[in-house]
């Protein structure tokens, strides 16, 4: 069996666990090293990376291009907010912000996937769903739009999102550093969980479906069940990120559902590369950092420059930054090895 | 052994006004090895696709082991024991050979057993040396072997092979003939082929398709003697 390589099954290698642990520990040490503002930025990058990763997982590994992860992101944010304000506690609302978006994903996913609509239409429908939710939310300015005791406030959003209460303390809430820890740990947990899922039998079938749906069915896999499962998982992750986003800024608004937000998620994934789970995280961090840096440098025309960067990324890093770097490293390694081998031959 | 494994009754497939399959009655016994021949457009591939639910028949019924499978989903039919190698190789291009075979084996065997089946197939098809290559980077002939392997890993009761030797070298064709005879010890097979020598090598009975119907069913020798068959199909091929 030694000569049989190339299997993606089994548990991840020890060095992978080591790498995850090192990065996580380094990240958790950051609050001692940087000020409040960078910490705030890093927290939101970690939170948005969750959405980015949910898209990368769905698109890169299952082959479903969802244009509407923002539907679940926004729904998660609003679910948390409305529930937390109504029930005056935050732990269950955080769970509800996972469950409700997952249910939405289950319902629309069921009709799309079991209705056997084409991949392109699936993308269009997810986009339409998020735009409908955005429009609907923007139209809730009137005082009659109330859920429990909470006014939805239309365009203006809800600026009173409660901070997350620490369950075992009395009334203490997570501060800025706490939110950072929470975001980073959640990102790490979701990353590890998705990685393990992708290496399980189920995850390997996901990739088979991405490669050739018809062949997967001819092998006896009901691809619809697998696609729906993936869609629900991605929806749950995006919903959870939405709740964290609300906690982070104490603010949710219809912009969370918007076209520009949903397009941005795709851009993160394209730039970072969708064939790895790390790619979407890096893409998100990179773009967010550049946007902020360009904004503060007062160069103006940030959108134009970001557009150029996207074009550059698509042309020069076809598969995204991370997979391209991986390819580059492999080429370099082979080059070094072959030179080493040649050197050895010469010395003989 | 003469129990019927597969039966098609008055099967029809219309594409718009065209009757690609125009009323086919077909029977295959358990353990049989059958060849389908016929000119291009005779409906052989359409027939195969209907047997595996890749296409829905316009009318008629398909029975497998006496059970009506006409309306079943492809994955259910696969699990009942029909495996197909399509005319255009239908494989997983972006993943390694090993992984593709494993996915096939694991669809119905638990982990450890699946790994065993994969090793056996890698050895039997001599794919061990390229087990970690991406399927998409292989030559056409090798991709055919990988698809072959995936079908074998399913351990089906009925194997459908649509032009298994297309794009293969002479030696590979010979190996394929051997392999088909080997597989026939455990499973029934239907093979669509154009290579007459190959059919003579492997086949007991030949079914001739013509314009969506079955023209005749007989031994290869008799089929080749038949004037109607010579006229529509064999004319040039028999001389060659």
Interface residues (C-beta under 8 A of the other chain):
Chain A: X1 X3 X4 X5 X6 X7 X8 X9 X201 X204 X205 X207 X208 X210 X211 X212 X214 X215 X216 X217 X218 X219 X220 X221 X222 X223
Chain B: X52 X54 X73 X74 X75 X78 X79 X83 X84 X90 X91 X92 X93 X94 X95 X96 X97 X98 X99 X100 X102 X103 X104 X106 X107 X108 X111 X115 X118 X119 X122 X128 X129 X131 X132 X133 X150 X154
